[in-house]
Amino acid sequence: MDISDDDHGDASLAALRRRKRGGRKHKGPFRRILAVPDLILEFQAEDLRENALRSLSGMLNDKRDDDQFLYAMTGVFLCYSFGTLPILLQEIVSVYPKFAAGDISVRASKRIGNVLTLLQSIAHNPETRGEFVRANIGSYILPLILSKEDAHNEIYENLRLMSLSVIAALCEGMEEIVSRWVLEAKVFGVCLHAAHLGSELSKVMSTTIIERALQHDDIRKALTKPDMRGILDGTLITFCKMVNDICTSPGPVGIHLLDLVLQCCILLFTYIRSRGPLRLKVMHTLRDSLLNELLRPYSDTRSKRVHVMMLLNDIGPIVGASRDSRKPLTALNTNTRSQLEKISK
């Protein structure tokens, strides 16, 4: 072996690293999947990591809809490449002190936002979702949602919303391992916190997570247990508040949120019979005359509202009787529908 060749190679490598240290932008089009591993390798070098995170995150945002294969494979590369997940978790944990102190900078928040985008690609992919849960990554993200800052703090609200998006992606399939984590990590309480303090978009994402969780039998069964009564009551109270807020300030996002709330109520009341003051509170909220006017152009949402009122009045299925609570009420005869319309007014 020629020592001079080794020296020449070391010098070339050093020169290459000096060129990269200034910040490799990766602005060219990502035409090959092999570009992804190259960027992931740059995570290993702290001086290259920030730009690599930004570049890969931007690629995922651009390609998610246009190239689903590339998006899915990126999640696989991130999940199974050596040392990558610990690096991403280190990025999140490193901002905890400043995040808790309310002193996180815009630059740091954008860097964490890029990390969350990468983690979302892992959570979204069914092939890597299990590894995501087994690595307990979701529990590192929850503190970013539990900030005491309200929606007026844009930095914290953006991080809250992005963190909720990761959890929503994780709950998309609601596999057994995911449902267990949702219960163990008390995700319902986290979502209620976000719905209380967050923006309308955070409310939508929180309710989306709850709706996806309620699709799973184990989640619904858990809510019937005495130790979960506080979560169930808190969920219904939050839903009523959101409906009242939507009636006061309606909008396109509000209608989508209302649709999600009603779907959650259908899932809850199909399998869980609510009694006492909360049942009456939900009925009173859904009978609001402002809601009648608001839902006039939205027939599907009106049908869901009727469905909820039917369940609250014990006209609908008993616990466990229906396995398809997402099905619209199209099979009702005319008399039944007219009765339900009267109930909901």
C-alpha positions as CSV (number, residue, x, y, z in Angstrom):
1,M,0.0,0.0,0.0
2,D,1.3,3.4,-0.9
3,I,1.4,5.7,2.1
4,S,1.2,8.8,-0.2
5,D,-2.1,7.6,-1.5
6,D,-3.5,7.4,2.0
7,D,-2.2,10.9,2.8
8,H,-3.8,12.1,-0.4
9,G,-7.1,10.5,0.5
10,D,-7.1,12.0,4.0
11,A,-6.4,15.4,2.5
12,S,-9.2,15.0,0.0
13,L,-11.6,13.9,2.8
14,A,-10.6,16.9,4.9
15,A,-11.1,19.3,2.0
16,L,-14.5,17.8,1.4
17,R,-15.6,18.2,5.0
18,R,-14.4,21.8,5.0
19,R,-16.6,22.5,2.0
20,K,-19.5,20.9,3.7
21,R,-19.0,22.7,7.0
22,G,-20.2,25.9,5.5
23,G,-23.6,24.4,5.0
24,R,-24.6,22.0,2.3
25,K,-28.0,23.3,1.1
26,H,-29.1,20.3,-1.1
27,K,-31.2,22.5,-3.3
28,G,-31.1,20.2,-6.3
29,P,-34.1,18.0,-7.1
30,F,-34.3,14.7,-5.2
31,R,-34.4,12.5,-8.2
32,R,-33.0,9.3,-6.5
33,I,-33.8,7.6,-3.3
34,L,-30.1,7.3,-2.6
35,A,-30.0,11.0,-1.8
36,V,-31.8,10.2,1.4
37,P,-29.1,8.0,3.0
38,D,-26.5,10.6,2.1
39,L,-28.4,13.2,4.1
40,I,-29.0,10.8,7.0
41,L,-25.2,10.1,7.2
42,E,-24.7,13.9,7.7
43,F,-26.7,13.7,11.0
44,Q,-23.6,12.0,12.5
45,A,-21.6,15.3,12.2
46,E,-22.9,18.0,14.5
47,D,-21.6,20.8,12.1
48,L,-23.6,19.3,9.2
49,R,-26.7,18.1,11.1
50,E,-28.8,21.3,11.1
51,N,-28.7,21.7,7.3
52,A,-29.2,18.0,6.8
53,L,-32.3,18.1,9.0
54,R,-33.6,21.1,7.2
55,S,-33.0,19.6,3.7
56,L,-34.5,16.2,4.5
57,S,-37.5,17.8,6.2
58,G,-38.1,20.1,3.3
59,M,-37.9,17.1,0.9
60,L,-40.5,15.2,2.9
61,N,-42.9,18.2,2.9
62,D,-42.5,18.6,-0.8
63,K,-42.7,14.9,-1.8
64,R,-45.3,13.5,0.7
65,D,-48.2,13.7,-1.8
66,D,-46.3,13.5,-5.0
67,D,-44.0,10.6,-4.2
68,Q,-45.5,8.4,-1.5
69,F,-42.9,5.7,-2.1
70,L,-40.0,8.1,-1.4
71,Y,-41.9,9.3,1.7
72,A,-42.4,5.8,3.0
73,M,-38.8,4.7,2.3
74,T,-37.4,7.7,4.1
75,G,-39.3,6.6,7.2
76,V,-37.7,3.2,6.8
77,F,-34.2,4.6,6.3
78,L,-34.6,6.9,9.4
79,C,-35.9,4.0,11.5
80,Y,-33.3,1.4,10.7
81,S,-30.2,3.4,9.9
82,F,-27.6,3.0,12.7
83,G,-27.7,5.7,15.4
84,T,-30.3,7.9,13.7
85,L,-33.2,7.5,16.2
86,P,-31.0,8.4,19.2
87,I,-29.7,11.4,17.4
88,L,-33.3,12.6,16.7
89,L,-34.3,12.0,20.3
90,Q,-31.2,13.9,21.5
91,E,-32.3,16.8,19.4
92,I,-35.7,16.9,21.2
93,V,-34.4,16.3,24.7
94,S,-31.8,19.0,24.3
95,V,-34.4,21.7,24.0
96,Y,-36.4,20.7,27.1
97,P,-34.7,23.2,29.5
98,K,-35.2,26.2,27.3
99,F,-38.7,25.0,26.3
100,A,-39.8,24.7,29.9
101,A,-38.3,28.1,30.7
102,G,-40.2,29.7,27.8
103,D,-36.9,30.8,26.3
104,I,-36.7,28.7,23.1
105,S,-35.5,30.6,20.1
106,V,-37.1,30.7,16.6
107,R,-34.1,28.9,15.2
108,A,-34.2,26.2,17.8
109,S,-38.0,25.7,17.3
110,K,-37.5,25.4,13.5
111,R,-34.8,22.8,14.1
112,I,-37.1,20.8,16.3
113,G,-39.9,21.2,13.8
114,N,-37.7,19.6,11.2
115,V,-37.0,16.7,13.6
116,L,-40.7,16.2,14.2
117,T,-41.3,16.1,10.4
118,L,-38.8,13.2,10.1
119,L,-40.4,11.4,13.1
120,Q,-43.8,11.8,11.5
121,S,-42.6,9.8,8.4
122,I,-41.7,7.0,10.7
123,A,-45.0,7.1,12.6
124,H,-46.9,7.3,9.4
125,N,-45.4,4.1,7.9
126,P,-47.1,0.8,9.0
127,E,-43.7,-0.9,8.6
128,T,-42.0,1.3,11.1
129,R,-44.8,2.3,13.4
130,G,-44.2,-0.6,15.8
131,E,-40.5,0.3,16.1
132,F,-41.6,3.9,16.8
133,V,-43.7,2.7,19.8
134,R,-41.2,0.2,21.1
135,A,-38.6,2.9,21.1
136,N,-41.0,5.0,23.2
137,I,-40.4,8.0,20.9
138,G,-44.0,9.3,21.4
139,S,-43.4,9.9,25.1
140,Y,-40.5,12.2,24.2
141,I,-42.8,14.3,22.1
142,L,-45.7,14.6,24.6
143,P,-43.9,17.3,26.7
144,L,-43.9,19.6,23.6
145,I,-47.7,19.3,23.6
146,L,-48.1,19.9,27.3
147,S,-46.7,23.4,27.2
148,K,-48.6,25.9,29.4
149,E,-48.3,28.6,26.7
150,D,-51.6,29.3,24.9
151,A,-52.2,29.7,21.1
152,H,-51.0,33.4,21.2
153,N,-47.4,32.2,21.5
154,E,-46.7,31.3,17.9
155,I,-43.5,29.4,18.5
156,Y,-45.0,27.1,21.1
157,E,-48.2,26.7,19.2
158,N,-46.4,25.6,16.1
159,L,-44.5,23.0,18.0
160,R,-47.6,21.8,19.7
161,L,-49.4,21.4,16.4
162,M,-46.5,19.6,14.8
163,S,-46.2,17.2,17.8
164,L,-49.9,16.5,17.6
165,S,-49.5,15.7,13.9
166,V,-46.9,13.0,14.8
167,I,-49.2,11.4,17.3
168,A,-52.1,11.6,14.8
169,A,-49.9,9.8,12.3
170,L,-49.1,7.2,14.8
171,C,-52.7,6.6,15.6
172,E,-53.8,6.3,12.0
173,G,-53.8,2.5,12.0
174,M,-54.5,2.0,15.7
175,E,-52.6,-1.3,15.9
176,E,-52.7,-3.2,19.2
177,I,-49.2,-1.9,20.2
178,V,-50.4,1.7,19.5
179,S,-53.6,1.4,21.5
180,R,-51.6,0.1,24.5
181,W,-49.3,3.0,24.3
182,V,-52.2,5.5,24.0
183,L,-53.6,4.2,27.3
184,E,-50.2,3.9,29.1
185,A,-49.1,7.4,28.0
186,K,-52.4,8.9,28.9
187,V,-52.7,10.5,25.5
188,F,-56.4,11.4,26.0
189,G,-55.4,13.8,28.8
190,V,-52.6,15.3,26.6
191,C,-55.1,15.9,23.8
192,L,-57.6,17.6,26.2
193,H,-54.8,19.9,27.4
194,A,-54.0,20.8,23.8
195,A,-57.7,21.4,23.0
196,H,-58.0,23.7,26.0
197,L,-55.0,25.9,25.3
198,G,-54.3,25.4,21.6
199,S,-55.5,27.0,18.4
200,E,-58.4,25.8,16.3
201,L,-56.0,23.6,14.3
202,S,-54.6,22.1,17.5
203,K,-58.2,21.3,18.5
204,V,-58.7,19.6,15.2
205,M,-55.6,17.5,15.6
206,S,-56.4,16.6,19.2
207,T,-59.9,15.6,18.3
208,T,-58.6,13.6,15.3
209,I,-56.3,11.6,17.7
210,I,-59.2,10.9,20.1
211,E,-61.5,9.9,17.2
212,R,-58.9,7.4,15.9
213,A,-58.3,6.1,19.3
214,L,-62.0,5.5,19.9
215,Q,-62.0,3.2,16.9
216,H,-60.2,0.6,18.9
217,D,-62.2,-1.8,21.2
218,D,-59.6,-1.7,24.0
219,I,-59.8,2.1,24.2
220,R,-63.5,2.1,24.5
221,K,-63.5,-0.7,27.1
222,A,-60.9,1.2,29.1
223,L,-63.1,4.3,29.2
224,T,-65.8,2.3,31.0
225,K,-63.5,1.6,34.0
226,P,-63.9,3.7,37.1
227,D,-60.3,5.0,37.1
228,M,-61.0,6.4,33.6
229,R,-64.2,8.2,34.5
230,G,-62.4,11.5,34.9
231,I,-61.0,11.3,31.4
232,L,-64.4,10.4,29.9
233,D,-66.1,13.3,31.7
234,G,-63.3,15.7,30.8
235,T,-63.6,14.6,27.1
236,L,-67.4,15.3,27.0
237,I,-67.0,18.6,28.8
238,T,-64.3,19.6,26.3
239,F,-66.5,18.6,23.4
240,C,-69.4,20.7,24.7
241,K,-67.1,23.7,25.1
242,M,-65.8,23.3,21.5
243,V,-69.3,23.1,20.1
244,N,-70.3,26.2,22.0
245,D,-67.2,28.0,20.6
246,I,-67.9,26.9,17.1
247,C,-71.5,28.2,17.4
248,T,-70.1,31.6,18.6
249,S,-67.4,31.8,15.9
250,P,-68.2,29.5,13.0
251,G,-65.8,28.9,10.1
252,P,-64.7,26.2,7.7
253,V,-62.2,24.7,10.2
254,G,-64.9,24.9,12.8
255,I,-67.3,22.8,10.7
256,H,-64.6,20.2,10.3
257,L,-63.9,20.2,14.0
258,L,-67.7,19.9,14.7
259,D,-67.8,16.9,12.4
260,L,-65.0,15.2,14.3
261,V,-66.6,16.0,17.7
262,L,-69.9,14.4,16.6
263,Q,-68.1,11.3,15.2
264,C,-66.4,10.9,18.6
265,C,-69.7,11.2,20.3
266,I,-71.2,8.5,18.1
267,L,-68.3,6.2,19.0
268,L,-68.6,7.0,22.7
269,F,-72.4,6.7,23.0
270,T,-72.7,3.6,20.8
271,Y,-70.6,1.7,23.3
272,I,-70.8,3.7,26.5
273,R,-74.1,4.9,27.9
274,S,-73.6,8.2,29.6
275,R,-75.9,9.0,32.5
276,G,-76.5,12.0,34.8
277,P,-75.7,15.7,34.3
278,L,-73.1,15.2,31.5
279,R,-75.7,13.4,29.3
280,L,-78.1,16.3,29.7
281,K,-75.3,18.8,29.1
282,V,-74.4,17.2,25.8
283,M,-78.1,17.1,24.7
284,H,-78.5,20.7,25.7
285,T,-75.4,21.7,23.7
286,L,-76.5,19.9,20.6
287,R,-80.0,21.4,20.7
288,D,-78.6,25.0,20.4
289,S,-80.6,26.9,17.9
290,L,-77.4,28.5,16.5
291,L,-76.2,25.0,15.7
292,N,-79.4,24.4,13.7
293,E,-78.6,27.4,11.4
294,L,-74.9,26.5,11.3
295,L,-75.5,23.0,10.0
296,R,-78.1,23.8,7.5
297,P,-75.8,23.5,4.5
298,Y,-74.0,20.4,5.8
299,S,-76.2,17.4,5.5
300,D,-73.6,14.8,6.5
301,T,-72.8,16.6,9.7
302,R,-76.6,17.1,10.4
303,S,-77.0,13.3,10.1
304,K,-74.2,12.7,12.6
305,R,-75.9,15.2,15.0
306,V,-79.2,13.3,14.7
307,H,-77.3,10.0,15.3
308,V,-75.8,11.4,18.6
309,M,-79.2,12.6,19.8
310,M,-80.7,9.2,19.0
311,L,-78.1,7.5,21.1
312,L,-78.5,10.0,24.0
313,N,-82.2,9.3,24.0
314,D,-81.7,5.5,24.0
315,I,-83.2,5.0,20.5
316,G,-80.0,3.8,19.0
317,P,-77.9,0.6,19.4
318,I,-77.1,-0.8,22.8
319,V,-73.5,-1.3,23.9
320,G,-71.6,-3.6,21.5
321,A,-74.6,-3.9,19.2
322,S,-73.1,-2.0,16.3
323,R,-69.6,-2.6,14.9
324,D,-69.9,0.2,12.2
325,S,-70.5,3.4,14.1
326,R,-69.1,5.4,11.2
327,K,-71.9,4.4,8.9
328,P,-74.3,7.4,8.2
329,L,-77.9,7.1,9.2
330,T,-79.4,6.5,5.8
331,A,-81.5,3.4,6.7
332,L,-83.9,5.2,9.0
333,N,-87.5,5.3,7.9
334,T,-89.3,8.6,7.4
335,N,-91.2,8.5,10.8
336,T,-88.0,7.7,12.7
337,R,-86.1,10.5,11.0
338,S,-88.8,13.0,11.7
339,Q,-88.8,12.0,15.4
340,L,-85.0,12.4,15.6
341,E,-85.1,15.8,13.9
342,K,-87.6,16.9,16.6
343,I,-85.3,15.6,19.3
344,S,-82.4,17.5,18.0
345,K,-84.2,20.8,17.9
